[in-house]
Amino acid sequence: MPTIHLIISGGIAAYKALELIRRLRERGWRVVPILTRAGAQFITPLSIAALAGEKVYQDLFSLTDEAEMGHIRLARDADLIVVAPATANIMAKMVHGQADDLATTILLATDRPVLLAPAMNPHMWGNVATCENVKTLLARGVQMVGPQAGDMACGEIGTGRMAEVPEIIAAIEKISGARPLVGRHAIVTAGATQEPIDPVRFITNGSSGRQGMAIAKALARAGAKVTLVHGAMEIATPDGMNAIYARSADEMWAATQNALPADIFIGAAAVADYTPVGMQKQKIKKSGIENLTIEFKSTVDILKSVSHHPARPKLVVGFALETENHLANAHAKLAAKQCDWILLNDASAMHADENKITLLSGTKRLEWPPISKDSVAQRLTEEIVKHFANGES
């Protein structure tokens, strides 16, 4: 999982860091927060830790922190260091190589890309000292986003407002360069289908849709154009994602066909294998019925149908959710569906935060330990990137 070390310095704009953390985590980033003493005057470590799901580092001379993760590791164990807000003070310290607290020590010791989101009073931003510091930092390769012009918390109007969260995230994604799937189209199915019995009842399963959603987001972060075809899910689709709701297996297959052609297909949805033969037009009454018999028929096999479609994607990936004979059943499914990869997992993952995956193909077998569903999505995306980089399709 890509990691950002987020330094939160002192300024009223520090409250925006909370939203930044939340949005970055939605996109699959791990955010490790470093809070300055001044920053702690505006937001609390408890609020930050709750949103980041990580320890908040504050003290340069903490024996515990140095034992667990010293300041040198904090400087190096990140893909990117972001300072938001970046005050005039912390930028001046960076220029002169001062390292009198944890944040400035990390900034002096790091060899990672650094992104600053300046925030200060307009007169401070326009001061010749700040202007010279900005020039120096840019010349050294430090990157900046903002500040913006507008009304300030102090009541003045001018340039000095910290960039808004979407602008900071766009800058992060540009710097990270982690978009190797740009130009690729991926179709991801997720969630559970519902096969109607009568106007108020249906047959379904316990899929939450979390794994499929995580995969869709990871592919989008890598630059792919993603079409998410989903059934019932426990989570909402993020803003801006091309999401198509499909209640039944037939509807999901129709939506998938309409989304073709594509380079990648990931069949993460839990599609019902059977559907009632003819939905009852009225609600079935219990009165007078001791034993109810419902006739079922097979639903469309979406994974197999995609594998045999004239517009077959270059990479077709399915899931095998098993309760017994896991590997044998997964290999059998790989052969029967004629897809490229099968991701084997256990039914226990349906309502869990973690998933244990074995990736099977004709040439390889990868076993991943129990990890979060976001981490599964990230690892799968990395394998997909390798697949295309190696010219396998």
N, C-alpha and C positions, 0 to 999 in steps of 0.2 A: 504494500500500500504506500503510495507517495506521501511524503511527510513535509509539512511546513512547520517551522518554528516561528511562532508569532510573538513578536515583542510589542507589548502594549505600554506606551509611555504616557506621561501625564498631560492631560488636556480634556476638555469637555467632549471632544469627539471620541474619547475612549469608549463611550457607550456603543458606538457603531461596531466595535470589535466583537461584541457579542453576536450581532447579526452575521458578521463575517465568518465567525467560527461555525455557526449553524449552517450557513450556505456552503461552506467548504466541505463540511462533513457530509452533506447531502450529495456532494459530487465525488465522494470517496476519498477525500484527503484526510490524513491523520494530522491533527493540529496540536502541537505541543506549545502551551502558552508560557511566556516569560513576562512577568509583570514587574514594572519598576515601582520604586517607592512612591513616586508621584502619581503613577497610574492607579495605584491602590487607593488614592484619594477620591477617585471618580467611580470605579467599579470594584466589586469585591472578588477576592479569589474564589469564594464559594460559587458565585454566579458563573465565573469563567470555567471552573472545573466541572460544573453540572452540564454545561453545553459542550465542552471539549471532550469529556470523558477521560481526561488526563490530569495528572498532577500539575499544579501551577508552580513554576520555579520562580523564586524571588530573591533569595539570599546567596550572594557570592561565597560567603564563608560558612554555609550550612554544612556541618559534618555529614549529616544524613544524605543531603543531595549530592555532595561530592563523592560519597561512597557509592550511591546508586547510579548517578549519571553526572559526572563532573562537567565543568563548564567547557572543557575541550570537546567532549563528546557532544554537548549541546551545540557547539559551533560546527561540528562536522557531520553529525548524524541526521542531516536534513537534506531534502532536495532543494529547498529554497528557504531563505530567511526573509520574513516580511516584518516591517516596522509600521504599525498602524494603531494610533496616529504617530507620526514622526514629528517631534517638536523641534523648534529651532535649537534648543539646548542639546538634544541628542545628536542632531546633525553636526553641530559645532564640535562636539566631542569626537565624532567620527573623523572629522577633518584633521584634528590634532592628535589622534591616536590615544585619546584618554580612555582608561579602562578602570574606572573607580566604582563600578557596580557590575552586577551579573550581565545586564543587557549589553553594556559597552564592551565588556570583556569578550563576550561571544562575538560581537561585531568585529572586534579587532583580531580575533583568533580564527575566524571562519575563512574557508576557501570556497564557500558556496555562493551562488548568486544572491544578491540582496536587493529587495524592492522596498522603497520608502513611499509612504502615503502621507505627505506633509500636511500639517494642520496647525494654524497659528493665526494671530491677529494680522490683518492686512499690512499694517505698518511694520510688523516684525518680518513678514515675508518680503516686503519691499526694501528692507534695510540693506545697505551696501554689504554689511558683514554676511547676512544670510545669502544674498545674491552670489557673493564670492564663494561661500561654502557650497552652494548648489553647483556652481560651475566646477569646483574641485571634485566633488563627489561624482558628478556625471563623467568627468574626465577619467576617473579611476574605475569606471565601469559599473558604478552603482546605478540602479534604475529607479525611476520615479513615476508615480501616477498621481495626477492632480498637482496642486490644489485647484479647487473651483472658485469661481466668483459668486457672490451672493450675500445674503444677510448672515451676520455672524452672531454667535451667542452673546458677545459683549455689546451688541447693539450697533456696531459699525457695519458698513457695507464695503465690500472689496474682495480681493482674492486672498484666500487663506482657508476656505472650508475643505475639510478632508473629502477626497473623492468618495462617491457613493459605492456601496458594496458591489453591485454588478460590474462597475468600472474596474474596481480592484481585482475582482475575480478574472475579468477578461485579461488584465495585465499579467496575472499569475499564469494563466493558461498559455499566454503568448510566450512568456519567459521559459516556462517549463518545457515547451516544445514537445510535450507528450501527446501529440495528435497524429500518430502514424497511420490512422485509418481514414484520414481525410480523403474524400472521393469514393469511399465505399458505402454501400447501402446495406443495412442489416435489418432483418425482420426478426423480432423476438415475440414469442407468445408467452403469456403468463397468466396465472390465476386459475380458477376452476370454472369449467363450463357447467351450465344448469340445463338439464333436459326436462321439459315440462310434462307433467302427468295430467294435470287439469289446470284451470286458470290460477290456482293458488298454491299448487304443490309441484315440486320438481325433485329429480334425483341429481345429486352432486357429490362432492368430496371435500376434504378438509384443507385443500391447498390455500395458503395465505397470499400467494403471489409475490412474496418478498424476494425469493431467489431470482425469478424472472425480471422483476423490477430492478434489482441490483445489477444484473447483467446488462439491461438496457441502458442504465445510467453509465456504467463503466465503458461501454462501447461508444456512447455519445461523448464522454470525456476524451476518448482516444481519437475523436474527430469523425466518427462514422455518422452518416445520416441514419437515424433509427426510426423504424415504424414499430410501435408496440401494439400488438393485437392482444387484448386481455379480456378475460372473463371476470368473475367476481373476485375481488381482492380485499384484503384487510387494510390496505394503505392506498392513499390517493396518488395519482400520477402527478409528477412535478410540472410546474408551469413551463410552457414552451415545448413540451415533448409531444410528438405526433402520436397520439394514443387513440386507438379505435376499440370501442367496446363491442364484444361479440358474446352474446349470452350462451348460445348452444354450440355444439361441435360443428354443425352445418354452417352457422354464421361465422365461426372462427375460420373455417376453411375458405369460405367465400371472401372474407376480408384478407386472408393471406394471399389468395390468388390475385386479388385486386392490387395488392401491394407489390407483386412481382413485376419486373425482374429485380433481383437483389444479388449481392455478392455473398451474403452470409444469412443463414437461417438458424435460429436457436429455438428449438421447441421445448420451452420450459413449462408450458401450461400443462395442467393436469386435466386432460380431455377425457370425458366420460367414454367408456368403451361401448356402452349400450344406451339406447334411448327408447322410450315407450313407442309402441306401434300405434300412432294416432293419438293425439292429445284429446282428452275428453273436453267437450265444449263447456260443460257446466261442472261445478264443484261436485266431487264424488261425496255422497252422503253416507255416513256411517250407519244410519238407520236401515235395518233389514239386511245388512251384509255381515255375515260372520267371518268369512275368509275371502279376501279380495285377491284376485289373480290379475296381474298386469303382464301383457305380452311385450317383450323387448326385441329389438333388432340391433345389429351392430351399427356403430357410428362410422363416419368416414375416418380413415387412418391418415391423419394430416401429415405425420412425419414421412410415411411411405409415399404418400401422394406428392409431397414436395420433392422427394428424392427422384421420382420418376417424371416430374413435370418437364415439359419442353423448355421452360425457362428456369431450369434447375439452378439454384445458386452454386457458386464455386465451392462453398463449404457448408455442409448440412450437418447440424449437431442436434442430437436428441438426448433425452434423459431417460434413465431406467430406474424407476423407484421400486425397490424390491423388498420383500419380507423374508425370502428364503432363497437358497441356491443363487446367491447374488451374482457371482461372476459368470456362472453358466447361463443364467437367464439374460444377463447383459450382453454376453457374446452372441447369444441366439438372436437377441433383438437387433444388434448391429448388423448381423447377416441378413435378417428378414426384412428390415427396413431399407437396407442398402444406403444408409447414411454414411458420413465420413467418420464422425466421432460419436461415442455414447458416453455420457456422464452418469456413472453408476452411483446411486446414493440409497440410503435406507429410509423406510417410511417414517422413522422417528424424526426425520428432519422437517416434517411438514409443519410442526408448530414450534420448532426450535429456532434459536437465534444463530446456531451454528450448523454447519453441514460438513459431512465427510465424503469426499469425492474420489472416485477412481475414473480417470479418463482413459477410455479404450479406443483404439483405432486399429487399422490393419497392421500397423508397424510399431506401435508403441503402447505402453501402459504406464500411466503416471498416477501415483497415489498421493493424495494430499491429506494431511492430518486434519482432525476436526478444527475448523477455523470459521470465522464469521462469514455470513453469506455475502457481505461486501467484499471480503478477501477472496472468496471463491470467484466472484465476478471479476475481480482484478486479475487473478491468476489465469482465468480462462481468456480474458482479453489479451494478456501477454502471450499466451499460446497462439491465439489467432494472429496476432501481429507477427510472430515468428513464422507462422505457416505461410503467410503471404510474402514476408521478406525473403524466405527461402525459395520462393517461386514454385511452391507446391500446387498453386492453382493460378 
